[in-house]
Amino acid sequence: MERCVAITPDLAVKRVLQAAEAISGDHDKSVAWLQEPIAAFGGKTALELVAEGRTDDLLGYIQSFESGYVG
């Protein structure tokens, strides 16, 4: 029987912050970025997207920068 672990908003924010920090290399800039509007998501912030349950979309967006895609 598989055990299902719920992703809490705090854990989701931590995952997003870690992904952003892995790309930027700067913790403080990554924390600030969480509250900046993201044009690709209609001006919503990373925190708003996490609150809406769109963490996976946001992580995919962050990972696209690692792949060289910008925008």
Residue pairs with C-beta under 8 A, 6 or more apart in sequence:
7 15
7 55
9 50
9 51
12 50
12 55
13 34
13 47
13 50
15 55
15 59
16 34
16 46
16 50
16 55
16 58
16 59
16 62
17 30
17 31
17 34
19 59
19 62
19 63
20 30
20 33
20 34
20 46
20 62
21 27
21 30
22 66
23 62
23 65
23 66
24 30
24 33
33 46
34 45
34 46
34 47
35 45
35 46
35 47
36 45
36 46
37 43
37 44
37 45
38 44
38 45
38 46
38 49
38 61
40 61
40 71
41 49
41 54
41 57
41 58
41 61
44 52
46 58
49 55
49 57
49 58
50 58
64 70
